[in-house]
Every structure is written in structure tokens, then in C-alpha cells.
Amino acid sequence: MRTKVGLWIDHRKAIVVNYYRQRGRDGTNNIDRSETACRSGDSPLKGPYEQQQVPADDSRQRTFTGHLNIYYASVIACIGDAESILIFGPGEAKGELKKRLTRNKLGRRIAGVETVDKMTDRQIAAKVRQYFAE
């Protein structure tokens, strides 16, 4: 079955809405990152400062990037068989995902990329229905 997918995404959460054209209905999947997006060790230590107690910035960045790679891979696995993909969300994650889809030769399936603010699940589903109904 050929589907159209709307994807609201940020670095913490992705909401996938599958819009089935033949039946005029939609289904929703939530993808949450298992690890939090904030990096550990960002707050200052109490007491005397010891350099070995704080991980280096580059190791924290590598850990954060590794978590994002796993997160984006699970999102791509969820939307990979869609014929048309609408990506929207509040931050930089939508652009990062668009680059990954292009690298995975799925870039031609992207119908649009839009910047929107935080939305409820019902608002997201309504936006996807409205976009693909036109």
C-alpha cells in the first residue's frame, strides 16, 4: 500500500503520521529517544574543580552524535517505504534528517520541509491530512 507520511521531529521526539490515500484514514506512531537529549556533565561540579571528573567536550559531543545517529536510523526505518514525506518541526532536526534521507537516496520522496512550533498529536495529524488532501 502506497502511503504518504507526515513527520514532526525534534531532537527528543518524532511523531510519524501515516496517511493512507485509498482509505482516507491515518495512523500515528511515536518515536522517543531512549536517552535524554541533554548531555551529562554540563552542570558545574560542587566543591573543588578536578579536571578528571568532567568528561571532555569532544567525548560528550561524540556520545550525543552517536545517540542521534541511532535515533535518526529508527526514524528512517519507520518512514522508509513511504512514497511522499512531509517533514516539519521546530528545530534543526528536520534539516539534519533531510540530509540523511538525501544521502540514503530517499531525498526525492520529500514533499516538503516546514518550520512549525510545538504541536499536539491532533494538530499534527490534522496538518498532515490537510497537506496531502490538497
N, C-alpha and C positions, 0 to 999 in steps of 0.2 A: 504494500500500500504506500503510495506516494504521500508524504506529509510535508507540511510547512511548519517550521519551528520558530517560536519567539523565545529569546533568551535574555533575561535580565540578569546581569552579572556584576559583582564587585569582588574584591579580594577575599571576602569571607563566605559568600553565599552565591549560589546560582539557582535561578528558577527557570526551568525549561517548560514551555507550554507547547504541546503538540497539537497542531490544528489539522484535523482530518477533513479534507475538502469534500469528499464524497458524502460524508455523514453530517457535516456541519457541526461537529462537536469538538471539544478539546479535552486534553488530559494534562495534568500538571505533575512534574517531578521536581523535588528539591534536592540540591546537592550542597551539602555543607562541608567545609574543610574540617578535618578531624583535629587539626592543630589550630590554635588561635593565630590570627594574623599579626598580633603584636609580638615583638621579639623579646625574648627573655634577656635580662641583664641591662635593659635600658635605663632603669632607675638607679640613682646613685646609692652606693652602699652606706650603711650607717657605721660609724666608727672610723678608725684609721683606714686610709686607702691602701690596698695592696693590689698591685698590678696583676698578679696571677689569679686573683679571684674573679676578674671580669674577663669574659671571652673577648677576643679581638673582633673589631668591627667587620673585618672581611669574613671571618668564620660565621658570624651571625648572619651576614648577608647571603653566604652560600647556603646556610640552613634554610633561610627564608625562601630563596630561589628554588631550592630543592622541593620544598612543600608546595610552592606554586606550580612547579612542573608536574607534580603528581595530580594536583587539583585540576589544572588545565587538561591533562590527559583524560581524566574521568569525564570532564565536560564534553570533550571532543568525542569520546566513545558514546556518550548519550545522544549527541546530535549528528553523528557521522553519516547516518543514512537518510537524512532529510534532503529534499530537493531544493528547498529555499529556506534561508536562515535570516531572521531579523535579530540583530544584536543591539541591546540597549542597556544603559545603566549609568550610575552617577560618576564613576571614577575612570582610572586608566586601564582597568582590567579589560574593557571591551576592545580597546585598541591592541592590547597585548594578545588577546585571543584571536583577533582578526589576522594579526601577523602569523600566528601559529597555524591558523586554518589555511592561509596562503602558502606557507611552507609545506603543509601536508596535502597540497593540491586540491583543497576544498574551497579555495577563495572565490571561485566562480559561482558558488552556491549562496554567497552572502547577498541578500536582497537589500540590506541597508544597515547602517550603524547610526544610532541616535543617542544623544545625551539626555537623560532624564534624571529626576531626583528619586528619592526613596518612594516606593510604591507598595501598596498592599497586593496580596496574591490576586484578588479580584480585579484590581486596576490593571495588573499585568496581563491577565487573561483577556480582559476587555480590549486592551491596546493591541494585542496580537490578533484577535478576531477582527477588529476594525481595520488593521493594516492589510490583512490578507483578503478581506471581503471586497476591498476596492479594486 
